[in-house]
Amino acid sequence: MKFKTLFLDYFQIVLGCYIGALGLTMFLVPNKVAAGGVSGLATVLHYLFEFPVGWTMLVLNIPLFLAGVAFLGKSIGIKTLVGSLLFSVFTEITANYPVVTRDLMLSTVYGGIIMGLGLGIVFRVRGSTGGTDLASMILNHFIPSVSVGQGILIIDFFVIISSGIAFDWELAMYAWIALFISSKVIDLIQEGFNYAKAVYIISVKAEEISQKILTEMERGVTLLEAEGGFTRHNKYVLLCVITRLEISRLKNIVHETDPRAFVIVHDVHEVLGEGFSYKN
């Protein structure tokens, strides 16, 4: 079982690195969209000095990996090394693939989506392609007040600014769009596609609402004991997780039972359990 899990993890790292490389070589790099990170810096250097993007990424990642091992220890892991190498190699292998579009907006949007998809697959199995992530972790080691997330933002900011200086500021603006899109796609891949709604219901008729949800919607309900901050009266708060299609039906049940009920609805990106999905 352990071998199977390990094989699947590394297969996803290979697949993710290949998909991410396609986003670079078929959309972003040919249109000079340097969407942050080591790949963005390599894109800038490619147009300034004609350095190959893939090998430049590798040259930049090797010292980062060695510094990571030296300062952060072996926690950096073999997956980071494999991801860094494969992302660079696949970028070089796919460098001569046909460019899909020369339209800046299309290349920015689709390049960001595809690169985000690839990197999201890698990150989902706790892999990494090195680059900005590793650099920000090293920065955090020396300056603890700068979080890893802030470090990534700072490094990406300077990379995109350099693209604006090297190319033009309009291309830098497109780079920000690509970075934003790829980061959102990465989040989506890691958090899952199983969007749902978590609903908190505060009502004096909590028991009655609970029974209707159980019988009419066939959804589970959790009763949380609570105390009113002003009245200091004990009461129940209902917690129910439902699909997006069921939200209107639940609102109707609550409104019909207690029009004065207080309802909080928020998004849930991944739900595991009965009535939804399970992870093996």
C-alpha positions as CSV (number, residue, x, y, z in Angstrom):
1,M,0.0,0.0,0.0
2,K,2.9,2.4,0.9
3,F,4.5,1.7,-2.5
4,K,1.3,2.3,-4.3
5,T,0.8,5.7,-2.5
6,L,4.4,6.7,-3.2
7,F,4.0,5.7,-6.9
8,L,0.8,7.8,-7.2
9,D,2.4,10.8,-5.5
10,Y,5.4,10.8,-7.9
11,F,3.2,10.1,-10.9
12,Q,1.2,13.3,-10.0
13,I,4.4,15.2,-9.6
14,V,5.5,14.2,-13.1
15,L,2.1,14.9,-14.6
16,G,1.8,18.3,-12.8
17,C,5.3,19.4,-13.8
18,Y,4.5,18.5,-17.4
19,I,1.2,20.4,-17.4
20,G,2.8,23.4,-15.7
21,A,5.6,23.4,-18.3
22,L,2.9,23.5,-21.1
23,G,1.4,26.6,-19.6
24,L,4.8,28.3,-19.7
25,T,6.0,27.3,-23.1
26,M,2.8,27.4,-25.1
27,F,1.3,30.5,-23.6
28,L,3.3,32.6,-21.2
29,V,6.9,32.6,-22.3
30,P,6.3,33.2,-26.1
31,N,4.2,36.3,-25.1
32,K,6.7,37.7,-22.6
33,V,4.3,37.2,-19.7
34,A,6.6,36.7,-16.7
35,A,4.1,35.6,-14.0
36,G,6.5,35.8,-11.0
37,G,8.7,33.2,-9.4
38,V,11.8,31.5,-10.9
39,S,9.9,30.8,-14.2
40,G,9.1,34.5,-14.5
41,L,12.7,35.5,-13.8
42,A,13.9,32.9,-16.3
43,T,11.5,34.4,-18.9
44,V,13.0,37.8,-18.4
45,L,16.6,36.5,-18.7
46,H,15.6,34.5,-21.8
47,Y,14.6,37.7,-23.7
48,L,17.5,39.8,-22.4
49,F,20.3,37.3,-22.9
50,E,18.7,34.4,-24.9
51,F,19.2,32.0,-22.1
52,P,17.0,28.8,-22.4
53,V,14.2,29.1,-19.9
54,G,14.2,25.5,-18.7
55,W,18.0,25.4,-18.0
56,T,17.9,28.8,-16.4
57,M,15.2,27.7,-14.0
58,L,17.4,24.7,-13.1
59,V,20.5,26.9,-12.6
60,L,18.5,29.2,-10.3
61,N,16.8,26.3,-8.4
62,I,20.0,24.3,-7.6
63,P,21.6,26.9,-5.3
64,L,18.1,27.5,-3.7
65,F,17.7,23.8,-3.0
66,L,21.2,23.5,-1.5
67,A,20.6,26.6,0.6
68,G,17.3,25.1,1.7
69,V,18.9,21.9,2.8
70,A,21.7,23.8,4.6
71,F,19.4,26.2,6.5
72,L,16.1,24.4,6.7
73,G,17.4,20.8,6.9
74,K,16.2,17.6,5.2
75,S,12.6,18.6,5.6
76,I,12.9,20.1,2.2
77,G,12.6,16.6,0.9
78,I,13.2,14.6,-2.2
79,K,9.9,15.7,-3.7
80,T,11.2,19.2,-4.0
81,L,14.3,18.1,-5.7
82,V,12.4,15.9,-8.2
83,G,9.8,18.6,-8.8
84,S,12.5,21.3,-9.5
85,L,14.4,19.0,-11.9
86,L,11.3,17.8,-13.8
87,F,9.7,21.3,-14.1
88,S,13.0,22.6,-15.7
89,V,13.5,19.5,-17.9
90,F,9.9,19.5,-19.2
91,T,10.0,23.3,-19.8
92,E,13.1,22.7,-22.0
93,I,11.5,19.6,-23.7
94,T,8.3,21.5,-24.6
95,A,10.1,24.7,-25.6
96,N,9.5,24.0,-29.3
97,Y,5.9,23.1,-29.0
98,P,3.6,25.3,-31.1
99,V,2.4,28.6,-29.6
100,V,-1.4,28.4,-29.2
101,T,-2.2,32.1,-29.3
102,R,-0.5,35.5,-29.6
103,D,-3.4,37.3,-28.0
104,L,-2.0,38.7,-24.8
105,M,-5.2,38.3,-22.8
106,L,-5.9,34.8,-24.0
107,S,-2.3,33.7,-23.3
108,T,-2.4,35.3,-19.9
109,V,-5.7,33.6,-18.9
110,Y,-5.0,30.2,-20.3
111,G,-1.4,30.2,-19.4
112,G,-2.3,31.0,-15.8
113,I,-5.0,28.3,-15.7
114,I,-2.7,25.6,-17.1
115,M,0.3,26.5,-15.0
116,G,-1.9,26.7,-11.9
117,L,-3.4,23.3,-12.7
118,G,0.0,21.7,-13.0
119,L,1.5,23.3,-9.9
120,G,-1.7,22.6,-8.0
121,I,-1.4,18.9,-8.8
122,V,2.2,18.9,-7.5
123,F,1.4,20.8,-4.3
124,R,-1.6,18.5,-3.7
125,V,0.8,15.6,-3.0
126,R,3.0,17.9,-0.9
127,G,5.5,18.3,-3.7
128,S,7.2,21.5,-4.8
129,T,8.9,22.9,-7.8
130,G,11.3,24.9,-5.7
131,G,11.7,28.5,-6.8
132,T,9.7,31.1,-5.0
133,D,8.3,28.7,-2.3
134,L,11.8,27.7,-1.4
135,A,13.3,31.2,-1.5
136,S,10.5,32.5,0.7
137,M,11.1,29.8,3.2
138,I,14.8,30.7,3.4
139,L,13.9,34.4,3.7
140,N,11.6,33.5,6.6
141,H,14.4,31.5,8.3
142,F,16.6,34.7,8.4
143,I,13.7,37.2,8.9
144,P,11.0,35.4,10.9
145,S,8.8,38.5,10.9
146,V,8.3,37.9,7.2
147,S,5.9,35.0,6.7
148,V,6.3,32.5,3.9
149,G,3.2,33.9,2.2
150,Q,4.6,37.5,2.5
151,G,7.9,36.3,1.2
152,I,6.3,34.8,-1.9
153,L,4.5,38.0,-2.6
154,I,7.6,40.1,-2.2
155,I,9.7,37.9,-4.5
156,D,6.9,37.7,-7.1
157,F,6.5,41.5,-6.9
158,F,10.2,42.2,-7.7
159,V,10.2,39.6,-10.5
160,I,7.1,41.2,-12.2
161,I,8.6,44.7,-11.7
162,S,11.8,43.5,-13.4
163,S,9.6,42.2,-16.3
164,G,8.0,45.7,-16.5
165,I,11.5,47.3,-16.7
166,A,12.8,44.7,-19.2
167,F,9.7,44.6,-21.5
168,D,7.0,47.2,-20.8
169,W,4.6,47.9,-18.0
170,E,1.6,46.6,-19.9
171,L,3.2,43.2,-20.0
172,A,3.8,43.5,-16.2
173,M,0.1,44.1,-15.7
174,Y,-0.7,41.0,-17.7
175,A,1.8,39.1,-15.5
176,W,-0.1,40.1,-12.4
177,I,-3.3,38.7,-13.9
178,A,-1.6,35.4,-14.8
179,L,-0.1,35.2,-11.3
180,F,-3.5,35.8,-9.7
181,I,-5.3,33.3,-11.9
182,S,-2.6,30.6,-11.3
183,S,-2.7,31.1,-7.6
184,K,-6.5,30.7,-7.6
185,V,-6.4,27.6,-9.7
186,I,-3.7,26.2,-7.3
187,D,-6.0,26.8,-4.4
188,L,-8.9,25.2,-6.2
189,I,-6.9,22.0,-7.0
190,Q,-5.6,21.7,-3.4
191,E,-9.0,22.4,-1.7
192,G,-11.0,20.3,-4.1
193,F,-13.9,20.7,-6.5
194,N,-16.5,19.5,-4.0
195,Y,-17.9,22.9,-3.2
196,A,-20.6,22.8,-0.5
197,K,-22.3,25.2,1.9
198,A,-21.9,25.1,5.7
199,V,-25.0,26.6,7.4
200,Y,-25.2,27.8,11.0
201,I,-28.7,28.4,12.3
202,I,-29.5,30.1,15.6
203,S,-33.2,29.8,16.5
204,V,-35.6,29.4,19.4
205,K,-37.1,26.6,17.3
206,A,-33.8,24.7,16.8
207,E,-35.3,21.3,17.5
208,E,-38.2,21.8,15.1
209,I,-35.9,23.0,12.3
210,S,-33.5,20.1,13.0
211,Q,-36.3,17.5,12.6
212,K,-37.4,19.1,9.3
213,I,-33.9,19.0,7.9
214,L,-33.5,15.4,8.9
215,T,-36.8,14.2,7.5
216,E,-37.5,16.5,4.6
217,M,-33.9,17.0,3.3
218,E,-32.4,13.8,4.7
219,R,-29.3,15.7,5.8
220,G,-27.5,15.3,9.1
221,V,-27.6,18.1,11.6
222,T,-25.2,18.8,14.5
223,L,-26.6,20.6,17.6
224,L,-24.0,22.8,19.2
225,E,-24.6,24.1,22.8
226,A,-24.3,27.8,23.0
227,E,-25.1,30.7,25.3
228,G,-26.4,34.1,24.2
229,G,-23.9,36.9,24.8
230,F,-26.5,39.4,25.9
231,T,-29.3,37.3,27.4
232,R,-27.1,34.6,28.8
233,H,-29.8,32.1,27.9
234,N,-28.7,28.6,26.8
235,K,-29.6,27.6,23.3
236,Y,-28.7,25.4,20.4
237,V,-26.9,26.4,17.2
238,L,-27.6,24.0,14.3
239,L,-24.7,23.1,12.0
240,C,-25.6,21.6,8.6
241,V,-23.5,21.0,5.5
242,I,-25.4,20.8,2.3
243,T,-24.8,21.1,-1.5
244,R,-25.2,24.4,-3.3
245,L,-28.4,23.2,-4.9
246,E,-30.0,22.6,-1.5
247,I,-29.4,26.0,0.0
248,S,-32.8,27.5,-1.2
249,R,-34.7,24.6,0.2
250,L,-33.0,24.9,3.6
251,K,-33.7,28.6,3.7
252,N,-37.4,28.0,3.0
253,I,-37.5,25.4,5.8
254,V,-35.9,27.8,8.3
255,H,-38.1,30.8,7.2
256,E,-41.3,28.8,7.4
257,T,-40.4,27.5,10.9
258,D,-38.9,30.6,12.4
259,P,-38.8,33.8,10.3
260,R,-36.7,35.4,13.0
261,A,-33.9,32.8,12.9
262,F,-30.4,34.0,12.5
263,V,-28.7,32.1,9.6
264,I,-25.0,32.1,8.5
265,V,-24.0,30.6,5.2
266,H,-20.4,30.2,4.0
267,D,-18.5,28.2,1.4
268,V,-16.9,24.9,2.1
269,H,-14.3,23.8,-0.5
270,E,-14.0,20.1,0.5
271,V,-16.4,17.8,2.3
272,L,-15.5,14.3,3.3
273,G,-18.1,12.0,4.9
274,E,-21.5,10.5,4.6
275,G,-23.6,12.1,1.9
276,F,-20.5,13.6,0.2
277,S,-17.2,11.9,-0.7
278,Y,-14.5,9.9,1.0
279,K,-10.7,9.9,0.6
280,N,-9.1,6.5,0.3
